[in-house]
Amino acid sequence: MKNILLIIFFVVCIISSEQVFAKKIKVAVCQINCIDSDVYGNLSRIERQVEEASKMGAKAAFFPETALIGWVNPDAYKLADSIPGEFTKVIGEMAKKYNIIVGIGLCEKVGDKIYDSAVLIDISGKILLKHRKINILSNLMEKPYIPGKKEDITAVDTPIGRIGVMICADSFVDEHLEIMAKKKPDFVYIPYGWAYPKEGWPEHGFQLIKTVQKASIEIGAPVIGPNLVGEITHGPWKGRTYEGLSTSANGSGVLLVQGKYNKEDLIVFDIVVNDVK
């Protein structure tokens, strides 16, 4: 009987310990309408959602892939900026003004090269982490993005936990997910530009759900996957649309939220970090 009581005591201690270290973080998935090449219009839409997310108590606001210029948009060669640069400075000012961490996908210009990148910016306006997309789908853009390196997949410690960053098709590759899992993030931000012929929506949103769920299970941490609303206006996928349906799943692959179909949306919700560790 004494041994049984001791076992029960240790089980209770373990459970209590997990509850102590598990914590809820309020975050925002920012599903914006991205108009190709409309940089300052897109910036205005971004700031509106950053402000609203802050008012709703979110500690971080996460935006989709290439949210300023549009995905596989060759105008990036004229419009993109360096990182750090003027655009990250403007977004950093938003982060400071509204006291919120911002994650956003941007086109990054380095000389005559373009990267599909994403950054985390803290409440002081400092860039905490930059990730360059590795799996770039080069056939969709003349003079395609330059790919990043898998060796650069990482996570960074922040006041709201350890955050990993990947981009869209990076999450299709098991090796990338395995590398991220080894970085032991509390959660992972993966901005998407999830496009498909319009007639295939909203059903195609289920593929986004499955992709995010698989990534969360493989990494063993919650995944936040914001998607765009809008249309691709250049190249082989011209006319395909992004229809939102942004998705997040916990570390067990359980769906947490999904954004609206075919319209802008701001979803503020709690994620539990360390929920499967």
MIKEBA-363961 format. One line per 5 residues: number of its first residue (from 1); for each residue x, y, z of C-alpha. Coordinates in steps of 0.5 Angstrom, whole numbers. Example, Ala and Ser with C-alpha at 12.3 -4.5 7.8 and 13.67 -1.06 7.14 Angstrom:
! residues 2
1	25/-9/16  27/-2/14;
This chain:
! residues 277
1	0/0/0  6/5/2  9/3/-5  2/5/-9  2/11/-5;
6	9/13/-7  8/12/-14  1/16/-14  5/22/-11  11/22/-16;
11	5/22/-22  2/27/-19  8/31/-18  10/30/-25  3/32/-28;
16	4/38/-23  11/40/-26  8/40/-33  2/44/-31  7/49/-28;
21	12/49/-34  6/49/-40  4/56/-41  -1/60/-46  1/65/-50;
26	-4/70/-54  -2/70/-61  -5/73/-68  -6/70/-75  -6/76/-79;
31	-9/74/-86  -9/80/-91  -11/81/-98  -4/82/-101  -4/86/-108;
36	2/84/-112  6/90/-112  2/95/-108  7/96/-103  4/101/-99;
41	-3/99/-99  0/92/-97  4/96/-91  -3/100/-89  -7/93/-89;
46	-1/90/-85  -1/96/-80  -9/96/-79  -8/88/-77  -2/89/-72;
51	-6/95/-69  -12/91/-68  -8/85/-66  -5/89/-60  -11/92/-58;
56	-14/84/-57  -8/83/-53  -4/79/-57  4/78/-56  5/77/-63;
61	2/78/-70  4/73/-75  3/75/-83  4/70/-89  9/69/-94;
66	12/75/-99  6/80/-96  9/86/-98  10/85/-106  7/78/-107;
71	9/71/-108  13/69/-115  12/77/-117  18/79/-122  17/86/-120;
76	21/84/-113  27/86/-117  25/93/-117  21/93/-111  24/89/-106;
81	29/92/-100  35/89/-96  34/86/-89  35/90/-85  33/96/-90;
86	27/101/-90  21/96/-90  24/92/-84  25/99/-81  18/101/-82;
91	15/94/-79  20/95/-73  17/102/-72  10/98/-72  12/93/-67;
96	15/98/-62  9/103/-63  4/97/-61  8/93/-57  8/87/-60;
101	13/82/-64  12/81/-71  13/76/-76  12/77/-83  14/74/-90;
106	18/79/-94  22/79/-101  29/80/-100  34/84/-105  42/83/-104;
111	45/86/-110  42/83/-116  39/77/-112  32/76/-109  31/71/-103;
116	24/69/-101  25/71/-93  21/71/-87  23/75/-80  22/76/-73;
121	22/83/-70  21/84/-63  18/90/-59  24/94/-60  24/94/-67;
126	30/89/-67  30/83/-72  31/77/-68  31/72/-74  31/72/-81;
131	30/65/-85  31/65/-93  26/60/-96  30/53/-99  25/50/-103;
136	23/55/-108  19/52/-113  24/55/-118  20/54/-124  14/59/-122;
141	18/65/-123  23/67/-129  30/69/-125  27/65/-119  29/67/-112;
146	35/64/-109  35/59/-104  37/59/-97  41/53/-94  38/48/-90;
151	44/49/-85  41/56/-83  34/53/-80  34/55/-73  30/58/-68;
156	31/64/-63  29/65/-56  24/71/-55  20/73/-49  14/69/-51;
161	18/63/-52  23/59/-57  20/61/-64  23/57/-70  21/60/-77;
166	21/56/-84  17/58/-90  11/55/-94  14/49/-98  20/48/-94;
171	15/45/-89  14/40/-95  21/37/-94  21/32/-88  29/33/-87;
176	27/40/-86  22/38/-81  27/34/-77  32/39/-77  27/44/-74;
181	25/39/-69  32/38/-66  32/46/-65  27/45/-60  22/51/-61;
186	16/52/-57  13/54/-63  14/55/-70  12/60/-75  11/58/-82;
191	8/63/-87  4/61/-93  3/63/-100  -2/57/-101  -5/58/-108;
196	-9/54/-113  -14/55/-119  -20/58/-116  -25/53/-118  -21/48/-113;
201	-23/52/-107  -25/52/-101  -23/44/-102  -16/46/-103  -16/49/-96;
206	-16/42/-93  -9/41/-96  -6/47/-92  -9/44/-86  -6/37/-87;
211	1/40/-89  1/44/-82  -2/38/-78  4/34/-81  9/39/-79;
216	7/40/-72  7/33/-71  14/32/-74  17/38/-70  13/36/-64;
221	11/43/-63  5/48/-65  5/51/-72  2/58/-74  1/58/-81;
226	-2/64/-84  -4/65/-91  -5/70/-96  -12/73/-99  -11/75/-107;
231	-9/73/-114  -2/71/-117  -1/76/-123  5/73/-126  8/67/-129;
236	6/60/-130  1/60/-124  -2/67/-126  -10/67/-124  -9/62/-119;
241	-11/65/-112  -10/65/-105  -16/64/-101  -14/65/-94  -16/59/-89;
246	-10/60/-85  -9/55/-80  -5/53/-74  -5/46/-70  -2/44/-63;
251	4/39/-62  0/33/-63  -3/36/-70  -10/38/-67  -13/44/-71;
256	-13/50/-67  -16/55/-71  -18/56/-78  -18/63/-82  -24/65/-86;
261	-25/63/-93  -24/68/-99  -23/75/-94  -19/78/-90  -19/75/-82;
266	-15/77/-76  -15/71/-71  -13/72/-64  -12/65/-60  -8/62/-54;
271	-3/57/-56  0/52/-51  8/52/-51  11/46/-49  5/42/-50;
276	8/35/-52  15/36/-49;
